[in-house]
Every structure is written in structure tokens, then in C-alpha cells.
Amino acid sequence: MATKNIQHASFPVTNKSHEETEQFDPSTPPPFKVSDIRAAIPAHCWVKNPWRSLSYVLRDILVISSLVGIALFFKNSSWVWPLYWAAQGTMFWAIFVLGHDCGHGSFSDNSNLNSIMGHILHSSILVPYHGWGGLTTVDRDYGMFNNIHHDIGTHVIHHLFPQIPHYHLIEATMAAKPVLGKYYREPKRSGPIPVHLIDNLVKSIKQDHYVSDVGDVVYYQTDYQMTGKKVE
């Protein structure tokens, strides 16, 4: 993958003044290299423990099985099924994240184990299994779902270094933040339910329409013909 296509959007500006935000040019290369970020992350964050990874699979399977048991016990109660759908859907996303790690090779150092577990996990939720990369992302706080979804909100470091296991991503992010500086946007803190992300979704739909093929540093841009606004 060519690095020129992925430098910008992983490092959005911090929540500073409007004037500073306007002066920030995302098309200019950042004043650091990926190797600088890599050097700032503790060595143990790169260690993949297959037994620890498998323990998260076991944890999720136990929760999913428990939800099935609860739903079957109360199967004649109409109120249980909407709650079951929401809870089980949440857990299926957690399963997706573990399979996603297998695709990145961060589940373990054993490619056969990664492939087997990735196919099993993704097939169980009817999702195709294959490798996953790209850096046009920001970190998000998912509230009560952070731990349930294996801290997948740490997207910046995850996409810079997909080999880091999910259980080291928070520490790796904290270590990399001083290097990223203003190129790292501190995620907005969430309550138990991350309803604040609805605003981010709406904003993205309105602004992020395409990635230009022109230039060494490319990023999402707005199609003003689509929005009906004139380019100033």
C-alpha cells in the first residue's frame, strides 16, 4: 500500500480555537514520520499473546450463550426479543472485531491460527473474512461499549499499526499522542450510550464525499456539486 494515499485523515487537529483550526492545512505532510510514532510505543504493545486473544473469544462466546439462554427462558414474553436483538447485535460486533484482528494479523503470530479463527468468527456472523488496512480515521469514544467491543475506538493507532493486539491499543495510543501532537484529535467523551456520534455521522454524510486522486497527500473532500454550494 502506498503511504502517500493515507497520511492525512488519521491525524485530525485537536479541539483548539476556530482560528487555529482554519489555519491548519491537512494537505501538508505532518512534521513526523510513522517511524517516530512506532518508536514511541512500548515494545510490549507489539507482543501478540494467542492465549490472551483466545480468552476474549471465550468471553464473548460465554456472553452470547448466556443471552441465548435468557431469551429462551423468557421466550413467551414479548418484551425480551427487542432487548435480545440489541444486546446480541452488540456482541456480534465484538465477534467481528476479533475476526478483524485475525485479518490484520494481530490476533497471534501464527498465520494459520489467525486464518482459522478469522473464518470461524466471521462466518458465525455471516461476514466475509479477509485482510483489512487504510488510515482515514479518527478515534471515537463508544461509552459503555468500549470494553465490550475490545476498544475498537482506538482507530488511529489500529490503522497505523494493525499488528498491535487490541488489548494494547489504549496504551499504544497514549504513548503515541505526544508525537502526533495537534494531528491527534482527542475523542469527545461519551456517556454510557454514545448518542453524540449521531452528529458525527450526519456531518460526515454532508462533508466526506470523495478522495481525490491528485497530490501526494490525499483526504476526504466535499463535492460541492452534490451539496449545491459554491466553491469560494
N, C-alpha and C positions, 0 to 999 in steps of 0.2 A: 504494500500500500504506500502510495507516495505521500510523504509528510506535508507537502505543500498544500494539500487539499483539506487539512484538518487542524490548522494552527489556531484559528480564531475563537470559535464559539465555546471552547472548553474553559476559556478564561475571561468571562464577562467581568465588567467593572464592579467594584464594591459599591455599597449603598452610600455614596457620597453626595455632595451638593449637585444641583442641577447644572451649574456652570462647569464643574469638573467632568460630569458625565458627557456634556456636549462637546468638550474639548478632546475627549478620548476617541482615537481613531482605530477601530477594530481591524482596519486593513493593513496596519503596520505590524511587522513581526514583534513579538514580545521581547523584552530585554534579557531573557534567559533561555536556556536550551532544555530539552527534555532530559538530558543527562544531568542537569542541575537539580531537577525535581527528583530524579531517581536517586541521586546521591544523598538527598535529604531524608529519604525514607529509611527507617531502621532495617537492618539486614534480616531480622527475624520475620518481618512482614512478608517476605518473599517465600517463606517456608510453607510448603503445602503438606498438611497432615491428613492423609486419606482416612484415618480413623476418626479424626475430628469431623471431617466432611461427611462421612457416613453417619455420624451421630446426629447431624442435623437432618439427614434423610429420615432416620428412625424417629426423631422428634416429630417431624411433620406427618409421618405416616400414623403415629400414635394419635395425634390431634385429629387427623382426618377420620380415622377409625372411630374415635370417640364421638365425633359429630354424627357419623352414620348411625352409631348405636343410639344416641339421644333421639335422632329423628325417627328411627324405627320404634322406639319406646313410646313416643308421643305421636305416632303416625296418624291417629284418628283425630288429632287436634289441628284445626285449620291454621292456627297461628304459628305452628312450628315450621312450616315449609318456607315462608319468606325469610325467616331468620336463618334457616338452614342454608338456603341458596346464597345469602350474603356471606355467611361465615365460611362455608365450604369454598365459595369462589375466591375468598381471601386466601385460604390455604392452598388452593390450586395455583395461585400466583406465586406462593412461596416455593412450591414444587417447580414451577417454571424457572425461578431464579437459580435453584440448584442445578437444573439441567443446563441453564445458561452458563453457569460456571464451568460445567463439563466441556461445553463448546469452546470456551476460552482457554481451557487447559489449566484452570486454577483450582479445580477440584482435587487433583493429585498430579504427581509426576508420571503416572502410568497412563499412557495414551489409550491402552486397551480398557482399563477401568473407566476412564473418562467417557469413552465411546459407548461402553455397555450401559453405564449408569445414565448417561445423557439420553440414549434411546429409550430406556425404560421409563425415566421420569417424564420425558416429553410425550412419549406415546400414551402414557397413562392419562394425560390431559388433552390428548388429540392435537398436539402441536408438533410440527416437523422439527427434527433435530439436525442442526448443522452448526458450523462455526459462526461467531457473532462479532465485530470491530467497530470505527467511527468515533469522532471527538466532539461533534457539535452537540454539546450537552451542558447542563448545569446541575448542581446538587439540589436536592429537594428534601424537605422535612415532611415525613408522612405520619407524624404523630404516633399514635399507638401501634401503627403498622410497621414502624421501622424495624423492630426486632423480629416481628412475625415474618417480614419479607427479607430477612437477612441483610438489613442495612443497604438495600439496593439504591437508596437515595444518594449514596456517595458516588455519583456518576462520573465526576471529573477524573479522579484517580483511577476508577474502574476502567474507564475507556483509554486513559493514557497507558496504564499498565494492567491489562486484563489478566496477567498471570498471578496477581496478588489474590489470595483467598479472601472471600467476603468477610470473614471474621477478623481480618487485619485492616480492612479498608478505612475504618474510622481513625485508627492510629496513624495510618499512612497519610490520610488527608490532613490531619493536624500537623504532621511533620512537613508536608509539602506547602502548606499555606504561607509560611514566611518567604518561600521562594517565589510563589505565584504573585504575592503582593496584591496590587489593585486588579490583577487579572482574575482574581477569585472572588466570586460573589457569595457572600455569606447567605445561606438559605434563610428565608423567612421562617421564624419559629411557628410551629403548628400547635393547635390544641389537640385533644385526643382524636378528633376527626379532622382530616386535612381539607376542610372546605375552602381554605384560601387558595387552593390550587385551581379552583374553577376560574378565577381571574387570570391566572397564568395561561390556562388553556384558551380562553377567549382571546387574550392578547396575542398568543402565538398564531391562532387561526387568522387574525386580522393582519399580522405583520410578516410572518415567516412563510413565504410562498415558493421561493426557489433559491438554488445555489448557483451562482454564476460560474461559467467555465473559464472566465477571463481572469488573469492575475495569478500570482504565486501564493497569495493568502486569500482564500475564498470563504464565504459565510452566507448564512441565510439573509435574503433581502426581500423587500416588498415589491410586489407587482402593482404599480400604480394604475395600470390599465384595468386591473381587476377591481381595485378599490374605488376607481373613479376620481382619484386625487391627482393633482398636477405635481410634477417634479419641480421643486424650487431650484 
